[in-house]
Amino acid sequence: MEEFVEILEQILGQGGKVYIPTFAVERAQEILFHIFQNQDRLPKAPIFLDSPMANRVSRLYPI
């Protein structure tokens, strides 16, 4: 996960965009958890979750 956060930090710090395809609800939740857990290190950037099922689950179990 440290490498993942470092990549996000580098790309977002340069004004880039990161697209992370995930088709499993649990994986989407895990990725969002790590992003929010490290939000103090990452530049501000919008997060879009394009998965109706993951969105519904996120409302049930907010991070």
DRENRO-281654 format. One record per residue: x negated, z negated, y of N, C-alpha, C in turn. Coordinates in pm, whole numbers, plus 50000, padded with zeros to 5 digits. Example, Ala and Ser with C-alpha at 12.3 -4.5 7.8 and 13.67 -1.06 7.14 Angstrom:
% residues 2
486814922049431487704922049550486804922049670
487154929249775486334928649894487104921350003
//
This chain:
% residues 63
499195000049881500005000050000499145000050126
497984994150118497104993950235496745008150277
496445016650181496105030550211497305037750272
498495035150221499725041050275499905037250422
499735024450453499905019650591498825025650681
497595026750631496525032850711496835047450742
497375054750648497745068850671498845069550776
499865061150762500935060950862500385057751000
499525047851006498925043551133498165055251198
497395062351119496605073551172497505085051219
498415089351136499265100851170500185097651288
500855086351283501765082751392501005079951521
499795074551509498965072051626498555084651698
498525095851626498195108851685499435116351730
500595109651724501845115951765502465124751657
501945123651535502455131851426503725126151365
504285133651274505485129651202505145128551055
505805119450988505575117350845506905118950774
506945127550675508125129550592507785124250453
508615115250403508365109350273509575112150185
509485122050098510625124750009510725113949901
511895108449888512135098749782513575100449735
513745100749607515055103149551515635090749483
514815080549468515275068249404515575057749511
516695051249497517105041149595516065029949603
515615025149488514635014249489513345018249560
512895030449538511665035149603511875036049754
513015040949797513305041749941513285027850003
513885018249935513895004449985512484998749992
511675001749892510304996649888509475002350003
509625015150029508885021450137509315015650272
510615014350293511105008550419510614994150436
510604986650328510124972850334508684972350383
507824980850327506424980750367506224985650510
507034995050553506964999650692507334988250786
508454981650758508894970750845507964958650837
507384956350722506454945150706505184947250788
504834959850813503614963150888503924969051025
505104966551077505494972851203504614968851321
503944957351312503044953351421501794962251425
501434968651315500264977451309500614992051341
501854995651322502245009651335502805012751473
502485024751524503095028851651504615030051635
505325027951742506785029251739507145043651704
508055045251609508505058451568509895056951507
510755066651528512085065951466511965067451314
512865060951244512915061851098514295067251061
514305077850984515535083850936515555082950784
516625077950731516785077150586517885086850547
517495098150490518435108750457518845107850311
519575097350280520065095150145521335086850156
522485092950134523725085250146523745072650059
523255073749936523265062149848522315051249899
521115055149940520155045349991520665039050121
521345046850205521925041250327522975030650295
523815033350196524845023650158524205010850104
523195012350023522505000749967521804993050079
521235000150176520534993550287521494984950368
522734989050378523704980850450524084968350371
524024969250238524324957750155523194947650153
521964952750148520774944350140519814947950251
520134943950375519264947650487517884941250475
516914948250527515534943250525515344934050644
//
